[in-house]
Amino acid sequence: MSNVEIQEALQAWPQVGRAVQVPRTEADYRSLVSLLDRLVDEVGEDESHPLASLMDLLGVLIEHYEDQHVPELEGRVPG
């Protein structure tokens, strides 16, 4: 990432950072899930869409939260 790109990211981060964060509470988690749902509606399966990597990132954050805080469903096959 170049210095120019870092400066551009710095300009955008206050708005983006409010929405994209490591979920620490149930409310944070629900907010990320809601954002991911809206992105899925926008991006669909277009892996070349500029927001596709954001969807990937949100998926990782959501999965991590679920691994830590959501009990396994009974009878679920690990996979």
PAGUVO-259677 format. One record per residue (C-alpha): residue number from 1; residue in one letter; chain; x, y, z. Coordinates in nm, 4 decimals. Each point is the difference from the previous one (the first is absolute). Layout:
# residues N
NODE   k r c        x        y        z
NODE NUM A A        X        Y        Z
...
//
This chain:
# residues 79
NODE   k r c        x        y        z
NODE   1 M A   0.0000   0.0000   0.0000
NODE   2 S A   0.1488   0.3304  -0.1060
NODE   3 N A   0.0054   0.3168   0.2101
NODE   4 V A  -0.2734   0.1452  -0.2221
NODE   5 E A  -0.2159  -0.3071   0.0543
NODE   6 I A   0.0586   0.0201   0.3747
NODE   7 Q A  -0.1095   0.3642  -0.0026
NODE   8 E A  -0.3126  -0.0911  -0.1987
NODE   9 A A  -0.0783  -0.2794   0.2456
NODE  10 L A   0.0529   0.2397   0.2895
NODE  11 Q A  -0.2576   0.2351  -0.1513
NODE  12 A A  -0.2574  -0.2803  -0.0411
NODE  13 W A   0.0682  -0.1879   0.3237
NODE  14 P A  -0.2106   0.2049   0.2460
NODE  15 Q A  -0.3159  -0.0948  -0.1874
NODE  16 V A   0.1057  -0.3544  -0.0888
NODE  17 G A   0.1468  -0.0715   0.3440
NODE  18 R A  -0.3344   0.0608   0.1687
NODE  19 A A  -0.1504  -0.2857  -0.2016
NODE  20 V A   0.2947  -0.2390  -0.0310
NODE  21 Q A   0.1424  -0.1084   0.3322
NODE  22 V A   0.0726  -0.3130   0.1974
NODE  23 P A  -0.3329  -0.0920   0.1605
NODE  24 R A   0.0259  -0.0040   0.3776
NODE  25 T A  -0.3698   0.0022   0.0869
NODE  26 E A  -0.3174  -0.1550  -0.1356
NODE  27 A A  -0.0967   0.3427  -0.1370
NODE  28 D A   0.3341   0.0291  -0.1851
NODE  29 Y A  -0.0555  -0.3477  -0.1413
NODE  30 R A  -0.3544   0.0766  -0.1165
NODE  31 S A   0.1222   0.3223  -0.1598
NODE  32 L A   0.2667  -0.1878  -0.1995
NODE  33 V A  -0.2507  -0.2646  -0.1100
NODE  34 S A  -0.2365   0.2734  -0.1167
NODE  35 L A   0.2788   0.1744  -0.1910
NODE  36 L A   0.1042  -0.3285  -0.1611
NODE  37 D A  -0.3606  -0.0658  -0.1061
NODE  38 R A  -0.0173   0.3412  -0.1679
NODE  39 L A   0.3337  -0.0598  -0.1742
NODE  40 V A  -0.1166  -0.3390  -0.1259
NODE  41 D A  -0.3010   0.1744  -0.1536
NODE  42 E A   0.2327   0.2527  -0.1679
NODE  43 V A   0.2910  -0.2245  -0.1016
NODE  44 G A  -0.1656  -0.3369  -0.0519
NODE  45 E A   0.2547  -0.2536  -0.1219
NODE  46 D A   0.2109   0.2502  -0.1963
NODE  47 E A   0.3484  -0.0728   0.1346
NODE  48 S A   0.1398   0.2922  -0.2006
NODE  49 H A  -0.2308   0.2520   0.1701
NODE  50 P A   0.1977   0.2629   0.1972
NODE  51 L A  -0.1828  -0.0982   0.3204
NODE  52 A A   0.0469  -0.3771  -0.0358
NODE  53 S A   0.3088  -0.0008   0.2229
NODE  54 L A  -0.1950   0.1920   0.2658
NODE  55 M A  -0.2584  -0.2778  -0.0051
NODE  56 D A   0.2790  -0.2533   0.0536
NODE  57 L A   0.1352   0.1997   0.2931
NODE  58 L A  -0.3427   0.0321   0.1616
NODE  59 G A  -0.0531  -0.3735  -0.0440
NODE  60 V A   0.3232  -0.0727   0.1882
NODE  61 L A  -0.0925   0.2401   0.2830
NODE  62 I A  -0.3490  -0.1493   0.0293
NODE  63 E A   0.1316  -0.3565  -0.0058
NODE  64 H A   0.2539   0.0811   0.2715
NODE  65 Y A  -0.2716   0.1496   0.2218
NODE  66 E A  -0.2261  -0.3014  -0.0564
NODE  67 D A   0.2830  -0.2412   0.0808
NODE  68 Q A   0.0529   0.1800   0.3314
NODE  69 H A  -0.3591   0.0793   0.1014
NODE  70 V A  -0.2570  -0.2172  -0.1787
NODE  71 P A  -0.0469  -0.3478   0.1464
NODE  72 E A   0.0187  -0.2893  -0.2441
NODE  73 L A  -0.3332  -0.1303  -0.1179
NODE  74 E A  -0.0805  -0.3503   0.1243
NODE  75 G A   0.0318  -0.2628  -0.2686
NODE  76 R A   0.2009   0.2308  -0.2244
NODE  77 V A   0.2570  -0.1818  -0.2056
NODE  78 P A   0.3403   0.1732   0.0322
NODE  79 G A   0.1205   0.1128  -0.3275
//
